Amino acid sequence: MVKLVGCLRRKPGISAEEFHRYWKEIHGPLVQSVTEFSRYVRKYVQGHSVSDRVPGFPPPAFTPFDGVAELWFDSVVDIGKAFAEPRYLEIIRPDELKFLDLPKVTCGLSVCCWPIV
């Protein structure tokens, strides 16, 4: 299992509240509805940033991102297939442009090993 983690920044001019609402209520269901893409996704998790301080750590100088998206796939090959799907490019990618600052989104991959706890 491979996890794609995206650290997301909202598009300039969109409030935090608007960003979180759109991502949760519009974009999330849209991703699930595009079966040509979602058939590759084993798990999709939205982590919405909150302003609370992390106990035991100094407060950050700034909030580095507005949320974290986790998408789990069977393989890196399946990630490539999912993001090359014409329906992803036709429907989901244009929707991402409505609320994300894509040049400031940072993505990474990790291989999942469990159980940890």
Buried (B, 14 or more C-beta within 10 A) or exposed (E): EBBBBBBBBBBEEBEBEEBBBBBEEEBBEBBEEBEBBBEBBBEBEBEBBEEEEEEEEEEEEEEEBBBBBBBBBEEEEBBEBBBEBEBBEEBBEEBBEEBBBEEBBEEEEEEEEEEEE
